C-alpha cells in the first residue's frame, strides 16, 4: 500500500523539480551580485512599469521571505520579498518586473490567466482528494465509482499546471520587453534578467511534468486494481 513500482513513474519528476529549484536559487544568487547601472531598486522599477501601463492603483508592498514575490489580484497588490524589494540587482529587477507582468495580464484580461483563476477551486479539491478517492474506490467495490472521480479531479490539477505555463512565460516576456524598451536595463543586463526568469520558468515546467506523471501513476494504479477484480 505504501510502496509499489508505480512510484518509479514519479521519481524522474521529483528529480527534475529538485534540479529546477537548485537552478533558480543558484541563478538568482549569481545575478543578485550584478547591480544595474542606473541604480534603480526593484520597487522603483515595478512602480515605473506599472505607471507606464496606467496601473496607478496597483500598490507595491513588502513581504517577508526569500523569493516569496507575487501579485495578489484580490488586493490589487504586488508584494516583493526581502531579497527583491530594495535590491538594485538585475536579478531582483527581473523578478519585480515579472510580477508586474501578472498585474498587466489581469488588467488586460489575458485569457489564460482567466482560465487558471476559474479552475483554482477544482485544482484545490483535486490535489487534496484525488488520491484518497482512488484508494477508497479500490478498497470497496461498492464505491468503485470513486476511482474515475478521483482521476477526473486530478486531471484538473494537470490542466491548472498546463495553463500556468503560458501565464508565466507571458509575464516574463512582458517583463523583459518593458525592461528593454523603456531603457530600464542595458542590453547585457536584460540578458542577465532573462537568465533569472528562464531558470524560474523551469520550476513551472517541472510542476507540470510532476502533475502529469502523478496522473499517469493514478491511472496505472486504477488499471491494476481493475485487473485484480
C-alpha positions as CSV (number, residue, x, y, z in Angstrom):
1,X,0.0,0.0,0.0
2,X,2.9,2.4,0.9
3,X,5.3,1.3,-1.8
4,X,4.9,-0.1,-5.3
5,X,6.5,0.0,-8.7
6,X,4.4,2.9,-9.8
7,X,6.4,5.2,-7.6
8,X,9.2,4.8,-10.2
9,X,6.9,6.9,-12.6
10,X,7.2,10.0,-10.4
11,X,10.9,9.7,-9.4
12,X,12.1,11.5,-12.6
13,X,9.6,14.3,-11.9
14,X,10.9,14.6,-8.4
15,X,14.5,14.8,-9.6
16,X,13.5,17.3,-12.2
17,X,11.8,19.5,-9.6
18,X,14.8,19.4,-7.3
19,X,17.2,20.3,-10.1
20,X,14.9,23.2,-11.2
21,X,14.8,24.6,-7.6
22,X,18.6,24.4,-7.4
23,X,18.9,26.2,-10.7
24,X,16.6,29.0,-9.8
25,X,18.3,29.6,-6.5
26,X,21.8,29.5,-7.9
27,X,20.9,31.7,-10.9
28,X,19.2,34.3,-8.7
29,X,22.1,34.2,-6.3
30,X,24.6,34.7,-9.1
31,X,22.9,37.7,-10.6
32,X,22.0,39.2,-7.3
33,X,25.6,40.4,-7.3
34,X,25.1,42.3,-10.5
35,X,23.7,45.8,-9.8
36,X,22.0,47.7,-12.6
37,X,23.9,50.7,-13.9
38,X,21.0,53.2,-13.4
39,X,20.9,52.3,-9.7
40,X,17.1,51.6,-9.7
41,X,15.7,49.5,-6.9
42,X,13.3,46.7,-7.8
43,X,10.5,48.6,-6.2
44,X,11.2,51.7,-8.3
45,X,11.2,49.6,-11.4
46,X,7.9,47.9,-10.6
47,X,6.3,51.3,-9.9
48,X,7.8,52.7,-13.2
49,X,6.4,49.9,-15.3
50,X,3.0,50.0,-13.6
51,X,2.7,53.7,-14.1
52,X,3.7,53.5,-17.8
53,X,0.8,51.0,-18.2
54,X,-1.7,53.2,-16.5
55,X,-1.9,50.9,-13.4
56,X,-1.6,53.7,-10.9
57,X,-4.0,51.9,-8.5
58,X,-1.8,48.8,-8.1
59,X,0.1,49.1,-4.9
60,X,3.6,47.7,-4.0
61,X,4.2,46.1,-0.6
62,X,7.0,44.4,1.2
63,X,6.6,40.8,2.2
64,X,8.9,38.7,4.3
65,X,10.8,35.7,2.9
66,X,13.1,35.0,0.0
67,X,11.6,34.8,-3.5
68,X,8.1,35.0,-2.0
69,X,7.2,37.7,-4.5
70,X,3.7,37.6,-6.0
71,X,0.9,39.6,-7.4
72,X,-2.4,39.4,-5.4
73,X,-5.3,40.2,-7.8
74,X,-7.8,40.2,-4.9
75,X,-6.0,43.1,-3.2
76,X,-4.5,44.5,-6.4
77,X,-1.1,44.5,-4.8
78,X,2.4,43.4,-5.8
79,X,4.4,42.0,-2.9
80,X,8.1,42.0,-3.1
81,X,10.3,39.9,-0.8
82,X,13.4,40.7,1.3
83,X,15.8,39.8,-1.5
84,X,14.0,41.9,-4.0
85,X,12.2,45.0,-2.6
86,X,15.1,47.4,-2.1
87,X,17.7,45.5,-4.2
88,X,19.3,47.1,-7.2
89,X,20.4,43.8,-8.7
90,X,19.3,42.7,-12.2
91,X,18.0,39.5,-10.6
92,X,15.7,41.4,-8.3
93,X,14.6,43.8,-11.0
94,X,13.8,40.8,-13.3
95,X,11.6,39.2,-10.6
96,X,9.8,42.5,-9.8
97,X,9.1,43.2,-13.5
98,X,7.8,39.6,-13.8
99,X,5.2,40.3,-11.1
100,X,4.2,43.5,-12.8
101,X,3.7,41.4,-15.9
102,X,1.0,39.5,-14.0
103,X,-0.7,42.7,-13.0
104,X,-0.8,43.8,-16.6
105,X,-2.2,40.4,-17.6
106,X,-5.1,40.9,-15.1
107,X,-5.7,44.5,-16.2
108,X,-5.8,43.4,-19.9
109,X,-8.0,40.3,-19.3
110,X,-5.3,37.9,-20.6
111,X,-7.3,34.7,-21.4
112,X,-5.0,32.0,-19.9
113,X,-4.9,33.8,-16.5
114,X,-8.7,33.9,-16.5
115,X,-8.9,30.2,-17.2
116,X,-6.3,29.5,-14.5
117,X,-8.3,31.5,-11.9
118,X,-11.5,29.8,-12.9
119,X,-10.2,26.3,-12.2
120,X,-8.4,27.0,-9.0
121,X,-11.2,25.7,-6.8
122,X,-11.3,22.4,-8.7
123,X,-7.5,22.2,-8.5
124,X,-7.5,22.6,-4.7
125,X,-10.1,19.8,-4.4
126,X,-8.3,17.5,-6.8
127,X,-4.9,17.9,-5.2
128,X,-6.4,17.0,-1.7
129,X,-8.9,14.4,-2.6
130,X,-7.9,12.6,-5.8
131,X,-5.5,10.0,-4.2
132,X,-7.8,9.2,-1.2
133,X,-10.8,8.8,-3.5
134,X,-8.9,6.4,-5.8
135,X,-7.7,4.3,-2.9
136,X,-11.1,4.1,-1.2
137,X,-12.7,3.2,-4.5
138,X,-10.2,0.4,-4.9
139,X,-10.7,-0.9,-1.4
140,X,-14.5,-1.0,-1.5
141,X,-16.2,-2.5,-4.6
142,X,-19.4,-0.7,-3.8
143,X,-17.5,2.6,-4.1
144,X,-15.6,1.8,-7.2
145,X,-17.1,4.9,-8.9
146,X,-14.8,7.0,-6.7
147,X,-11.8,5.8,-8.8
148,X,-12.7,7.6,-12.0
149,X,-13.9,10.5,-9.9
150,X,-10.5,10.9,-8.3
151,X,-8.7,10.6,-11.6
152,X,-11.1,13.2,-13.1
153,X,-10.4,15.6,-10.2
154,X,-6.6,15.2,-10.6
155,X,-6.9,16.0,-14.3
156,X,-7.9,19.4,-13.1
157,X,-4.5,19.7,-11.4
158,X,-2.8,18.8,-14.6
159,X,-4.9,21.3,-16.5
160,X,-4.0,24.0,-14.0
161,X,-0.3,23.4,-14.4
162,X,-0.7,23.4,-18.2
163,X,-2.4,26.8,-18.2
164,X,0.1,28.1,-15.8
165,X,2.9,27.7,-18.3
166,X,1.8,30.3,-20.8
167,X,0.8,32.6,-18.0
168,X,4.3,32.6,-16.5
169,X,6.1,32.7,-19.8
170,X,4.0,35.6,-21.0
171,X,4.6,37.5,-17.8
172,X,8.4,37.1,-18.2
173,X,8.1,38.1,-21.8
174,X,6.3,41.3,-20.8
175,X,8.8,42.0,-18.1
176,X,11.9,41.7,-20.4
177,X,10.2,43.7,-23.1
178,X,9.5,46.5,-20.6
179,X,13.0,46.5,-19.2
180,X,14.5,46.7,-22.7
181,X,12.1,49.1,-24.5
182,X,11.9,51.5,-21.5
183,X,15.7,51.5,-21.2
184,X,15.5,50.5,-17.6
185,X,18.3,48.0,-18.1
186,X,21.1,47.9,-20.6
187,X,21.1,45.1,-23.2
188,X,23.6,43.0,-21.2
189,X,21.6,43.5,-18.1
190,X,18.4,42.4,-19.8
191,X,20.2,39.2,-20.8
192,X,21.1,38.6,-17.2
193,X,17.5,39.2,-16.1
194,X,16.3,36.8,-18.8
195,X,18.6,34.0,-17.4
196,X,17.0,34.5,-14.0
197,X,13.4,34.4,-15.3
198,X,14.3,31.4,-17.6
199,X,15.5,29.5,-14.6
200,X,12.4,30.4,-12.6
201,X,10.2,29.2,-15.6
202,X,11.8,25.7,-15.3
203,X,10.1,25.3,-11.9
204,X,6.7,25.6,-13.6
205,X,7.8,23.1,-16.3
206,X,8.8,20.8,-13.5
207,X,5.5,21.2,-11.8
208,X,3.6,20.4,-15.0
209,X,5.7,17.3,-15.5
210,X,5.2,16.2,-11.9
211,X,1.4,16.6,-12.2
212,X,1.4,14.7,-15.4
213,X,3.4,11.8,-14.0
214,X,1.3,11.7,-10.9
215,X,-1.9,11.4,-13.0
216,X,-0.3,8.6,-15.0
217,X,0.5,6.8,-11.8
218,X,-3.1,7.1,-10.6
219,X,-4.3,5.7,-13.8
220,X,-1.9,2.8,-13.6
221,X,-2.9,2.0,-10.0
222,X,-6.6,2.1,-11.0
223,X,-6.0,-0.2,-14.0
224,X,-4.0,-2.6,-11.8
225,X,-6.9,-2.7,-9.3
226,X,-9.4,-3.5,-12.1
227,X,-7.3,-6.4,-13.3
228,X,-7.2,-7.9,-9.8
229,X,-11.0,-7.9,-9.5
